[in-house]
Amino acid sequence: MAKECEPPRGHPLTIEQAKELIAGELGEACERFISRCCAPIYWYYPGDEILDNGTLTFVHTPHRLMAITAAHVVRGFQAAHAAAKRPIHLQVMNAILNLEPIAICDRLDLATLAIDDDLLARLGKEIQPLSTWPPTLPQPGRGIMLAGYPGGDRRQLSPTAVEWGLFTALGIARTVISHQITWVAERNADIITNLPLQHRLGGLSGGPLIGIFERPGGPMQFALSGIISQAHQELENVIARRADFINDDGSIIEPSLVSDSQNPTPLRPFFFHLSASRTYRDTISADLCRVCCCMR
């Protein structure tokens, strides 16, 4: 076993115990947490099949309640609406959404939307908006989670009934730099996964990437770190944009206002896959014992 996969000296958990925790109750608790802060957003002609979908992430800052997604998700709906010859509906789970952008930054692929408690109550799903603010970059060597709703996993049973598959991943951040964060579905002898090869991940855009942080003398803390921007089927990776460009009122800091030296290089953290959709659950790599180290 590689040295970097060993738990810190004196850590009370063995690697096997850590694997059992992540694959069992602890992993399930993390999945429940991240599933409650996001929901699918989609658009369709009434009575027809869904045209496309993305993911919304819900946050409650000190200033307001809002939703965050990728700018191209909003632009996709706007383009479909502009080209529509008949009414087109925009929906979040069970609730019709009246699109009210707060800010859109195409360069960062980030968008913030005005929402209210009434919308959350109509979704047909328990929602707990993320309330730790401001967004915080992941800590290298510590835990991270991401989630979203791939279009390839949705099942439209009828024009008004849709089943959604939630994709979730739990892993380790290796390097944290620049304005984007990349998760890679690793496939090697240390990671046994039944995630299908080149699985269709489109639809994750707008989903949360959450950092897991230690609090001295206290419990672990979850904080928003990024918003998913791209999901590549062939490369099996997910790219998120840093969420700390978003202010608590929903405005977005434009890249031109940030020094180029702060955003020069693509970021490539290294993650291990936990679970995906309704049909897969992975056997966890031994290296995920390091996630447990930040959950003591």
C-alpha positions as YAML, in Angstrom:
chain: A
units: angstrom
residues:
- id: 1
  name: MET
  ca: [0.00, 0.00, 0.00]
- id: 2
  name: ALA
  ca: [1.30, 3.45, -0.86]
- id: 3
  name: LYS
  ca: [2.42, 5.51, 2.08]
- id: 4
  name: GLU
  ca: [-0.03, 8.32, 1.23]
- id: 5
  name: CYS
  ca: [-2.90, 5.85, 1.63]
- id: 6
  name: GLU
  ca: [-2.02, 5.07, 5.24]
- id: 7
  name: PRO
  ca: [-3.90, 6.76, 8.10]
- id: 8
  name: PRO
  ca: [-1.95, 9.27, 10.20]
- id: 9
  name: ARG
  ca: [0.14, 7.83, 13.03]
- id: 10
  name: GLY
  ca: [-2.00, 7.20, 16.08]
- id: 11
  name: HIS
  ca: [-5.27, 7.48, 14.19]
- id: 12
  name: PRO
  ca: [-7.84, 5.22, 15.89]
- id: 13
  name: LEU
  ca: [-9.29, 3.83, 12.66]
- id: 14
  name: THR
  ca: [-7.78, 1.04, 10.64]
- id: 15
  name: ILE
  ca: [-8.08, 1.21, 6.86]
- id: 16
  name: GLU
  ca: [-10.66, -1.58, 6.86]
- id: 17
  name: GLN
  ca: [-12.74, 0.20, 9.51]
- id: 18
  name: ALA
  ca: [-12.57, 3.41, 7.50]
- id: 19
  name: LYS
  ca: [-13.71, 1.60, 4.36]
- id: 20
  name: GLU
  ca: [-16.66, 0.12, 6.25]
- id: 21
  name: LEU
  ca: [-17.67, 3.54, 7.59]
- id: 22
  name: ILE
  ca: [-17.55, 5.23, 4.20]
- id: 23
  name: ALA
  ca: [-19.33, 2.34, 2.48]
- id: 24
  name: GLY
  ca: [-21.93, 2.21, 5.27]
- id: 25
  name: GLU
  ca: [-23.57, 4.69, 7.62]
- id: 26
  name: LEU
  ca: [-21.07, 7.53, 7.23]
- id: 27
  name: GLY
  ca: [-21.22, 7.44, 3.44]
- id: 28
  name: GLU
  ca: [-25.02, 7.29, 3.58]
- id: 29
  name: ALA
  ca: [-25.11, 10.28, 5.94]
- id: 30
  name: CYS
  ca: [-22.94, 12.31, 3.57]
- id: 31
  name: GLU
  ca: [-25.14, 11.32, 0.65]
- id: 32
  name: ARG
  ca: [-28.30, 12.36, 2.53]
- id: 33
  name: PHE
  ca: [-26.73, 15.73, 3.36]
- id: 34
  name: ILE
  ca: [-25.72, 16.61, -0.18]
- id: 35
  name: SER
  ca: [-28.96, 15.30, -1.69]
- id: 36
  name: ARG
  ca: [-30.99, 17.79, 0.40]
- id: 37
  name: CYS
  ca: [-29.28, 20.88, -1.00]
- id: 38
  name: CYS
  ca: [-29.91, 20.27, -4.72]
- id: 39
  name: ALA
  ca: [-32.67, 19.35, -7.17]
- id: 40
  name: PRO
  ca: [-33.10, 18.85, -10.92]
- id: 41
  name: ILE
  ca: [-34.17, 21.77, -13.10]
- id: 42
  name: TYR
  ca: [-35.65, 20.91, -16.51]
- id: 43
  name: TRP
  ca: [-37.74, 22.28, -19.36]
- id: 44
  name: TYR
  ca: [-40.28, 20.74, -21.69]
- id: 45
  name: TYR
  ca: [-43.29, 21.32, -23.89]
- id: 46
  name: PRO
  ca: [-46.45, 20.35, -21.96]
- id: 47
  name: GLY
  ca: [-47.37, 16.77, -22.84]
- id: 48
  name: ASP
  ca: [-43.98, 16.05, -24.48]
- id: 49
  name: GLU
  ca: [-40.64, 14.60, -23.41]
- id: 50
  name: ILE
  ca: [-38.13, 16.63, -21.43]
- id: 51
  name: LEU
  ca: [-35.90, 18.73, -23.67]
- id: 52
  name: ASP
  ca: [-32.96, 19.05, -21.27]
- id: 53
  name: ASN
  ca: [-32.05, 19.28, -17.60]
- id: 54
  name: GLY
  ca: [-29.44, 20.56, -15.18]
- id: 55
  name: THR
  ca: [-29.14, 20.84, -11.39]
- id: 56
  name: LEU
  ca: [-29.89, 23.64, -8.92]
- id: 57
  name: THR
  ca: [-27.96, 24.11, -5.67]
- id: 58
  name: PHE
  ca: [-29.83, 25.87, -2.85]
- id: 59
  name: VAL
  ca: [-28.08, 28.21, -0.42]
- id: 60
  name: HIS
  ca: [-29.21, 30.52, 2.38]
- id: 61
  name: THR
  ca: [-26.62, 33.24, 2.87]
- id: 62
  name: PRO
  ca: [-26.72, 35.92, 5.59]
- id: 63
  name: HIS
  ca: [-28.33, 38.12, 2.92]
- id: 64
  name: ARG
  ca: [-30.85, 35.94, 1.11]
- id: 65
  name: LEU
  ca: [-32.21, 32.58, -0.04]
- id: 66
  name: MET
  ca: [-31.16, 31.74, -3.61]
- id: 67
  name: ALA
  ca: [-30.35, 28.99, -6.06]
- id: 68
  name: ILE
  ca: [-27.08, 28.59, -7.95]
- id: 69
  name: THR
  ca: [-26.51, 26.76, -11.21]
- id: 70
  name: ALA
  ca: [-24.25, 26.84, -14.25]
- id: 71
  name: ALA
  ca: [-24.76, 29.82, -16.58]
- id: 72
  name: HIS
  ca: [-25.11, 27.52, -19.57]
- id: 73
  name: VAL
  ca: [-28.10, 25.80, -17.93]
- id: 74
  name: VAL
  ca: [-29.92, 29.14, -17.77]
- id: 75
  name: ARG
  ca: [-28.78, 30.04, -21.28]
- id: 76
  name: GLY
  ca: [-30.00, 26.67, -22.55]
- id: 77
  name: PHE
  ca: [-33.49, 27.31, -21.27]
- id: 78
  name: GLN
  ca: [-33.49, 30.89, -22.52]
- id: 79
  name: ALA
  ca: [-32.51, 29.75, -26.02]
- id: 80
  name: ALA
  ca: [-35.20, 27.05, -26.04]
- id: 81
  name: HIS
  ca: [-37.78, 29.55, -24.81]
- id: 82
  name: ALA
  ca: [-36.81, 32.11, -27.46]
- id: 83
  name: ALA
  ca: [-37.09, 29.51, -30.23]
- id: 84
  name: ALA
  ca: [-40.30, 27.92, -28.96]
- id: 85
  name: LYS
  ca: [-43.38, 28.07, -31.17]
- id: 86
  name: ARG
  ca: [-45.61, 27.22, -28.22]
- id: 87
  name: PRO
  ca: [-45.43, 27.53, -24.43]
- id: 88
  name: ILE
  ca: [-42.46, 25.87, -22.79]
- id: 89
  name: HIS
  ca: [-42.34, 25.07, -19.09]
- id: 90
  name: LEU
  ca: [-39.41, 25.38, -16.69]
- id: 91
  name: GLN
  ca: [-39.66, 23.18, -13.62]
- id: 92
  name: VAL
  ca: [-37.70, 22.19, -10.47]
- id: 93
  name: MET
  ca: [-38.81, 18.75, -9.30]
- id: 94
  name: ASN
  ca: [-42.62, 19.17, -8.92]
- id: 95
  name: ALA
  ca: [-42.68, 22.99, -8.98]
- id: 96
  name: ILE
  ca: [-43.00, 25.34, -11.94]
- id: 97
  name: LEU
  ca: [-40.19, 27.92, -11.80]
- id: 98
  name: ASN
  ca: [-40.53, 31.55, -12.84]
- id: 99
  name: LEU
  ca: [-36.95, 32.27, -13.88]
- id: 100
  name: GLU
  ca: [-35.58, 35.33, -12.05]
- id: 101
  name: PRO
  ca: [-31.81, 35.59, -12.52]
- id: 102
  name: ILE
  ca: [-29.91, 37.64, -9.96]
- id: 103
  name: ALA
  ca: [-26.64, 37.47, -11.87]
- id: 104
  name: ILE
  ca: [-25.17, 35.49, -14.76]
- id: 105
  name: CYS
  ca: [-21.45, 35.26, -15.53]
- id: 106
  name: ASP
  ca: [-20.88, 33.35, -18.77]
- id: 107
  name: ARG
  ca: [-17.10, 33.46, -18.44]
- id: 108
  name: LEU
  ca: [-17.20, 31.66, -15.08]
- id: 109
  name: ASP
  ca: [-20.30, 29.64, -16.09]
- id: 110
  name: LEU
  ca: [-22.10, 30.67, -12.90]
- id: 111
  name: ALA
  ca: [-25.67, 31.91, -12.41]
- id: 112
  name: THR
  ca: [-27.68, 32.85, -9.33]
- id: 113
  name: LEU
  ca: [-31.49, 32.78, -9.21]
- id: 114
  name: ALA
  ca: [-34.01, 34.40, -6.90]
- id: 115
  name: ILE
  ca: [-36.25, 31.84, -5.16]
- id: 116
  name: ASP
  ca: [-38.46, 31.80, -2.07]
- id: 117
  name: ASP
  ca: [-39.59, 29.38, 0.63]
- id: 118
  name: ASP
  ca: [-42.83, 28.74, -1.26]
- id: 119
  name: LEU
  ca: [-40.88, 27.19, -4.14]
- id: 120
  name: LEU
  ca: [-38.99, 24.89, -1.76]
- id: 121
  name: ALA
  ca: [-42.26, 23.80, -0.16]
- id: 122
  name: ARG
  ca: [-43.69, 22.82, -3.57]
- id: 123
  name: LEU
  ca: [-40.75, 20.70, -4.77]
- id: 124
  name: GLY
  ca: [-42.00, 17.42, -3.34]
- id: 125
  name: LYS
  ca: [-38.58, 16.79, -1.83]
- id: 126
  name: GLU
  ca: [-36.98, 17.66, 1.50]
- id: 127
  name: ILE
  ca: [-34.62, 20.59, 0.95]
- id: 128
  name: GLN
  ca: [-32.06, 21.97, 3.38]
- id: 129
  name: PRO
  ca: [-30.22, 24.89, 1.76]
- id: 130
  name: LEU
  ca: [-26.52, 25.21, 2.48]
- id: 131
  name: SER
  ca: [-26.10, 27.90, 5.14]
- id: 132
  name: THR
  ca: [-22.35, 28.00, 5.78]
- id: 133
  name: TRP
  ca: [-21.14, 31.15, 4.05]
- id: 134
  name: PRO
  ca: [-18.93, 32.35, 2.41]
- id: 135
  name: PRO
  ca: [-17.90, 29.48, 0.12]
- id: 136
  name: THR
  ca: [-14.56, 27.96, 1.06]
- id: 137
  name: LEU
  ca: [-11.96, 26.27, -1.13]
- id: 138
  name: PRO
  ca: [-11.35, 22.58, -0.39]
- id: 139
  name: GLN
  ca: [-8.42, 21.67, 1.84]
- id: 140
  name: PRO
  ca: [-5.83, 19.53, 0.03]
- id: 141
  name: GLY
  ca: [-5.84, 16.02, 1.47]
- id: 142
  name: ARG
  ca: [-9.28, 16.45, 3.01]
- id: 143
  name: GLY
  ca: [-12.74, 15.31, 2.02]
- id: 144
  name: ILE
  ca: [-15.01, 16.61, -0.72]
- id: 145
  name: MET
  ca: [-18.48, 15.68, -2.02]
- id: 146
  name: LEU
  ca: [-20.34, 16.41, -5.24]
- id: 147
  name: ALA
  ca: [-23.80, 15.66, -6.59]
- id: 148
  name: GLY
  ca: [-26.15, 16.23, -9.52]
- id: 149
  name: TYR
  ca: [-28.86, 14.73, -11.69]
- id: 150
  name: PRO
  ca: [-27.56, 13.13, -14.93]
- id: 151
  name: GLY
  ca: [-30.04, 13.23, -17.77]
- id: 152
  name: GLY
  ca: [-29.08, 9.68, -18.68]
- id: 153
  name: ASP
  ca: [-30.46, 8.44, -15.37]
- id: 154
  name: ARG
  ca: [-33.86, 10.12, -15.49]
- id: 155
  name: ARG
  ca: [-36.94, 8.09, -16.34]
- id: 156
  name: GLN
  ca: [-39.92, 9.96, -17.73]
- id: 157
  name: LEU
  ca: [-42.81, 7.65, -16.91]
- id: 158
  name: SER
  ca: [-45.40, 10.05, -18.33]
- id: 159
  name: PRO
  ca: [-45.54, 13.70, -19.39]
- id: 160
  name: THR
  ca: [-46.00, 14.67, -15.72]
- id: 161
  name: ALA
  ca: [-44.13, 11.90, -13.86]
- id: 162
  name: VAL
  ca: [-40.31, 11.77, -13.76]
- id: 163
  name: GLU
  ca: [-37.95, 9.61, -11.72]
- id: 164
  name: TRP
  ca: [-34.53, 11.16, -11.12]
- id: 165
  name: GLY
  ca: [-31.27, 9.36, -10.43]
- id: 166
  name: LEU
  ca: [-28.98, 11.27, -8.06]
- id: 167
  name: PHE
  ca: [-25.25, 10.97, -8.75]
- id: 168
  name: THR
  ca: [-23.06, 11.49, -5.67]
- id: 169
  name: ALA
  ca: [-19.32, 11.18, -5.11]
- id: 170
  name: LEU
  ca: [-17.15, 11.39, -2.01]
- id: 171
  name: GLY
  ca: [-13.40, 11.72, -2.22]
- id: 172
  name: ILE
  ca: [-10.15, 13.57, -1.50]
- id: 173
  name: ALA
  ca: [-8.90, 16.94, -2.74]
- id: 174
  name: ARG
  ca: [-5.23, 16.70, -3.77]
- id: 175
  name: THR
  ca: [-4.43, 20.18, -5.13]
- id: 176
  name: VAL
  ca: [-6.45, 23.35, -4.84]
- id: 177
  name: ILE
  ca: [-5.54, 26.23, -7.17]
- id: 178
  name: SER
  ca: [-7.10, 28.41, -9.88]
- id: 179
  name: HIS
  ca: [-10.75, 29.01, -10.67]
- id: 180
  name: GLN
  ca: [-11.90, 25.45, -11.30]
- id: 181
  name: ILE
  ca: [-12.00, 22.10, -9.56]
- id: 182
  name: THR
  ca: [-11.87, 18.75, -11.38]
- id: 183
  name: TRP
  ca: [-13.11, 15.37, -10.19]
- id: 184
  name: VAL
  ca: [-11.89, 12.27, -12.05]
- id: 185
  name: ALA
  ca: [-13.45, 8.81, -11.94]
- id: 186
  name: GLU
  ca: [-10.32, 6.79, -11.21]
- id: 187
  name: ARG
  ca: [-10.16, 3.18, -12.36]
- id: 188
  name: ASN
  ca: [-7.30, 1.11, -10.98]
- id: 189
  name: ALA
  ca: [-6.59, -1.90, -8.82]
- id: 190
  name: ASP
  ca: [-7.22, 0.04, -5.59]
- id: 191
  name: ILE
  ca: [-10.68, 1.21, -6.62]
- id: 192
  name: ILE
  ca: [-13.36, -1.34, -7.45]
- id: 193
  name: THR
  ca: [-16.36, 0.39, -9.01]
- id: 194
  name: ASN
  ca: [-19.46, -0.67, -10.87]
- id: 195
  name: LEU
  ca: [-19.92, 2.78, -12.39]
- id: 196
  name: PRO
  ca: [-20.39, 1.96, -16.10]
- id: 197
  name: LEU
  ca: [-17.57, 3.02, -18.38]
- id: 198
  name: GLN
  ca: [-18.13, 6.43, -19.98]
- id: 199
  name: HIS
  ca: [-21.44, 6.86, -18.19]
- id: 200
  name: ARG
  ca: [-23.53, 9.81, -19.41]
- id: 201
  name: LEU
  ca: [-23.01, 12.55, -16.80]
- id: 202
  name: GLY
  ca: [-24.69, 15.45, -18.64]
- id: 203
  name: GLY
  ca: [-27.21, 17.08, -16.30]
- id: 204
  name: LEU
  ca: [-24.83, 17.42, -13.35]
- id: 205
  name: SER
  ca: [-24.21, 21.05, -14.33]
- id: 206
  name: GLY
  ca: [-25.23, 23.35, -11.49]
- id: 207
  name: GLY
  ca: [-24.77, 20.72, -8.80]
- id: 208
  name: PRO
  ca: [-22.79, 21.37, -5.59]
- id: 209
  name: LEU
  ca: [-19.18, 20.52, -4.86]
- id: 210
  name: ILE
  ca: [-18.85, 20.64, -1.07]
- id: 211
  name: GLY
  ca: [-15.70, 20.68, 1.05]
- id: 212
  name: ILE
  ca: [-15.48, 18.83, 4.36]
- id: 213
  name: PHE
  ca: [-13.62, 20.87, 6.98]
- id: 214
  name: GLU
  ca: [-12.28, 20.26, 10.45]
- id: 215
  name: ARG
  ca: [-13.29, 22.45, 13.36]
- id: 216
  name: PRO
  ca: [-10.83, 22.39, 16.29]
- id: 217
  name: GLY
  ca: [-12.53, 20.75, 19.23]
- id: 218
  name: GLY
  ca: [-15.81, 20.46, 17.34]
- id: 219
  name: PRO
  ca: [-17.64, 18.44, 14.69]
- id: 220
  name: MET
  ca: [-16.81, 18.47, 11.00]
- id: 221
  name: GLN
  ca: [-18.33, 21.24, 8.89]
- id: 222
  name: PHE
  ca: [-19.60, 21.21, 5.31]
- id: 223
  name: ALA
  ca: [-19.19, 24.29, 3.11]
- id: 224
  name: LEU
  ca: [-19.92, 25.00, -0.54]
- id: 225
  name: SER
  ca: [-16.70, 25.03, -2.57]
- id: 226
  name: GLY
  ca: [-17.79, 24.90, -6.19]
- id: 227
  name: ILE
  ca: [-20.62, 24.59, -8.71]
- id: 228
  name: ILE
  ca: [-20.40, 21.87, -11.37]
- id: 229
  name: SER
  ca: [-19.87, 23.32, -14.84]
- id: 230
  name: GLN
  ca: [-18.98, 20.37, -17.11]
- id: 231
  name: ALA
  ca: [-19.22, 16.59, -17.11]
- id: 232
  name: HIS
  ca: [-17.29, 14.69, -19.77]
- id: 233
  name: GLN
  ca: [-18.53, 11.23, -20.72]
- id: 234
  name: GLU
  ca: [-15.36, 10.17, -22.55]
- id: 235
  name: LEU
  ca: [-12.89, 11.61, -20.02]
- id: 236
  name: GLU
  ca: [-15.03, 10.56, -17.05]
- id: 237
  name: ASN
  ca: [-14.40, 13.79, -15.23]
- id: 238
  name: VAL
  ca: [-16.43, 16.61, -13.72]
- id: 239
  name: ILE
  ca: [-15.30, 20.25, -13.69]
- id: 240
  name: ALA
  ca: [-16.67, 22.72, -11.12]
- id: 241
  name: ARG
  ca: [-16.24, 26.46, -10.88]
- id: 242
  name: ARG
  ca: [-15.13, 28.02, -7.62]
- id: 243
  name: ALA
  ca: [-18.13, 29.28, -5.67]
- id: 244
  name: ASP
  ca: [-16.22, 31.98, -3.81]
- id: 245
  name: PHE
  ca: [-16.77, 34.27, -6.82]
- id: 246
  name: ILE
  ca: [-20.40, 34.51, -5.59]
- id: 247
  name: ASN
  ca: [-21.32, 37.22, -3.08]
- id: 248
  name: ASP
  ca: [-23.94, 36.73, -0.36]
- id: 249
  name: ASP
  ca: [-26.44, 38.92, -2.26]
- id: 250
  name: GLY
  ca: [-26.14, 36.72, -5.36]
- id: 251
  name: SER
  ca: [-23.92, 39.04, -7.37]
- id: 252
  name: ILE
  ca: [-20.90, 37.44, -9.05]
- id: 253
  name: ILE
  ca: [-17.36, 38.83, -9.12]
- id: 254
  name: GLU
  ca: [-16.38, 39.18, -12.76]
- id: 255
  name: PRO
  ca: [-13.02, 37.58, -13.74]
- id: 256
  name: SER
  ca: [-11.78, 40.93, -15.05]
- id: 257
  name: LEU
  ca: [-11.81, 42.18, -11.48]
- id: 258
  name: VAL
  ca: [-9.55, 39.34, -10.34]
- id: 259
  name: SER
  ca: [-5.81, 39.27, -10.98]
- id: 260
  name: ASP
  ca: [-4.80, 36.80, -13.70]
- id: 261
  name: SER
  ca: [-2.11, 35.51, -11.36]
- id: 262
  name: GLN
  ca: [-4.88, 34.23, -9.10]
- id: 263
  name: ASN
  ca: [-6.48, 32.17, -11.88]
- id: 264
  name: PRO
  ca: [-3.78, 30.90, -14.21]
- id: 265
  name: THR
  ca: [-4.09, 27.15, -14.26]
- id: 266
  name: PRO
  ca: [-6.78, 24.44, -14.35]
- id: 267
  name: LEU
  ca: [-7.22, 22.71, -11.02]
- id: 268
  name: ARG
  ca: [-6.98, 18.95, -10.77]
- id: 269
  name: PRO
  ca: [-7.90, 17.55, -7.37]
- id: 270
  name: PHE
  ca: [-7.98, 13.76, -7.21]
- id: 271
  name: PHE
  ca: [-11.13, 12.03, -6.06]
- id: 272
  name: PHE
  ca: [-12.55, 8.57, -5.51]
- id: 273
  name: HIS
  ca: [-16.08, 7.69, -6.51]
- id: 274
  name: LEU
  ca: [-18.63, 6.72, -3.86]
- id: 275
  name: SER
  ca: [-21.97, 6.16, -5.51]
- id: 276
  name: ALA
  ca: [-23.92, 7.08, -8.59]
- id: 277
  name: SER
  ca: [-27.58, 7.27, -9.45]
- id: 278
  name: ARG
  ca: [-30.10, 4.72, -8.27]
- id: 279
  name: THR
  ca: [-28.32, 1.63, -9.48]
- id: 280
  name: TYR
  ca: [-24.64, 1.73, -8.55]
- id: 281
  name: ARG
  ca: [-22.66, 1.72, -5.31]
- id: 282
  name: ASP
  ca: [-18.90, 1.35, -5.30]
- id: 283
  name: THR
  ca: [-16.47, -0.56, -3.15]
- id: 284
  name: ILE
  ca: [-14.38, 2.20, -1.63]
- id: 285
  name: SER
  ca: [-10.64, 2.64, -2.06]
- id: 286
  name: ALA
  ca: [-8.51, 2.20, 1.03]
- id: 287
  name: ASP
  ca: [-7.33, 5.77, 0.56]
- id: 288
  name: LEU
  ca: [-10.72, 7.01, 1.72]
- id: 289
  name: CYS
  ca: [-9.59, 6.35, 5.26]
- id: 290
  name: ARG
  ca: [-8.17, 9.87, 4.88]
- id: 291
  name: VAL
  ca: [-11.72, 11.21, 4.61]
- id: 292
  name: CYS
  ca: [-12.50, 9.63, 7.96]
- id: 293
  name: CYS
  ca: [-9.50, 11.44, 9.42]
- id: 294
  name: CYS
  ca: [-11.25, 14.76, 8.93]
- id: 295
  name: MET
  ca: [-14.50, 13.39, 10.36]
- id: 296
  name: ARG
  ca: [-13.24, 12.51, 13.80]
...
